[in-house]
Amino acid sequence: MIGFGTDTGGSIRDPAAFNYLVGLRPSLGLTSRTGIVPLDLARDIGGPIGRTVRDVAKLFTYIVGPDPTDPLTSLSDDVGAVPAGGYEQFLVANGLQGKRIGTLDYFYDMTTADPGVLVVYNTTLMYLTQAGATVVRNVRIAGNSLGSRDWTANSTLTTNSWFTGFGAAGKWESITSCPARLSYDLGVYLAGHNSTYKNLQAIVDSGLYHPVSNRSLVTSLTAGYGFGTPADYPTAAQKAAGIVCGCGDFNTNPCRVELTKAFTSTMDSQALDALVYPTFVNSPTLLGDGFSPTGLVQNAVSPYAGLPTMVLPMGLDGFGLPVSLSIVGRRYAEPTLLSIAYGFEQLTKFRSPPGSFPECTGPPNGFSIVPATG
């Protein structure tokens, strides 16, 4: 049983986490973005969701590789990132043996975190150690050639920002806010399809969208439509004001380049194979609950640094609800993440179908499986 997701800021990882499933957001450039309805092509990526690590590895093998319609995939092809023989070969029961795994303990807010979730997380770290891994606690992401402060992830201000400049002239700049991307990327997508609406302006003029979307659509339209491409940011006026980050991807936006370098160099300096943190530090909230803390820990790393992240079950909290572990690796380190995830999965066997939704064993009523022909 497998499925696909498209992750701009968490839409592979978050559903997998809440539904006690395994999800893999790949390295940017490893799977094609062609056909994805874009929110932000500098972050959008498709990847697998499954019940087990093996299911995810099987599907992943068939969706990676170069695509001439997506130039970003040429990067992974240039460095030989796709392993011959597929990804199942990296699924070994002792996948944790000898691994060095760092924890990102400052990623979450201890004042609102659910103690039951943290108990599960700390128990998971014990399991990792028992299986032969070395756990390095509280790894700090260091390094920034653009400014005098390192990146941190323990506040709303700094989580999605990068510090540029030195001394009193330094400032936090957003690496997540680029309204021009939606209007431009969606316009390119619609122009290439048999769509009634060829750009964001036409959609806004039609009024055929959910009222909740109004603010983001109008903001994107006024900030980006008719103003060139994301490559035009920062504008000359913004550069004159000291703005550095812009709207580029992980290879062209200076701040995103630095974010990637900081994660990679930190892992290199401590000889780490991966970094881990709880995907959420609070129980899943009810639909319509806009007041309880979501406990979303950190969804900016993968989209903005272009790094792969896996999520998988690590137990149930005090309410019997899923708790998920996130594992981050270097670019194109999916084999390592799959090996770690599989080793943990085989050690713990945590996943079980929810009582109210028994495991699917065949097609739904009224449907049948038709063998492929040709």
C-alpha positions, 0 to 999 in steps of 0.5 A: 500500500503506497501513495504519493505526496507533494511537499512544499512545506510539509505535505509528505511529512505531516500527513505521514506523521499524523497517520502513523506512516512512513514518508520521504521528502527527497533531495531537491533535484532527485525526483522530477517536479514536472506535472506538479501544480506549483506553489513554489517550484524552488521548494516543491518536490514529490515523494512516497508515503507508505506503511513500511520503509520497504514500501517507500524504498520500492516506490522511490526506486521508480520515481528518481532520475533525470527528466529532460522537462525538469532541469533541476534533475540534471544536478543529481544525474551529474553527480551519479546520485541515483544508485544502481540496483535501486534503494531496497539494497540499503534496507539492512536490519542492523542499519543503525550499527555504527551510525552517528546521529545528532539530535536537534534539541533546540528545534522545539518549544519546551514550554508548549511541548507535550511531555508524553511526546518527549517521553516517546522521543527520548525513549527512541534515542535510547533505542538508537543507542541500544541498536549500536548508534552513537547519539550526539545530543543538542547539535548546533547548526553553525557557520554563516559567511553572510553575517555575524550570527548563526542560524537557529530554529527556536523562535518564529523570527529565526526559524525561517530566516537567515542573518545577513550583515555584520555588527549593528548593520546585521539583520534577519532576512526571510528565506521563506517569503517570496510571493512572486514565486506562486504567481510566476510558477503557477502562470508557467504551469497554466500556460502549458496546459489546456486550462481556462485560466492561464495565470493567477490574475485570471483566477483572482478575477474569476472569484472561483477560489475558497475565501480562505485563499483570498489573502495569499492569492492577492498578496502573491498577485500584488507582490509578484504578478507582472514583475518579471520572474523570481530571478529579479529578486532582490530588486535593485532597490532591495539590494540598495537597502541591503537585502541579500536573500531573494527568491532563488532556489537552494543553488541560487539564493545566497541565504539558502546556499548558506543554510545548506552549507551550514547543515552539511559542514556541521554534520561533517565536522562531527562525523554525523550520518544524520540528524533527528528530531520529533516531527511534532511535539504535540498530539494531532489536533482535531479538524477546525481546532485553530487554538491548540499548539500544533507542535510543528517542530521544523519544516523549513530545513528540507524545503529551503536547504534541499536536503532529504527528510524521512519521517516514521512512527516512533510510538504512541503518546498518552492519548494513543495518538501517533508520534513521528521521528524526522531524520535529516541527511545530506543531499542525496543521502537517501540510502543512509536515511533508508538504512537508519529508518529500516534498522529502527523499524525492524528493531521496534515494529511500532507501527500498527493499524489504528483500531477504528481503521483496520488495515486494508487487505484488498481493493475497496468494495466496488473496485477490482484490480485489473492486471496491466497489459502491454 
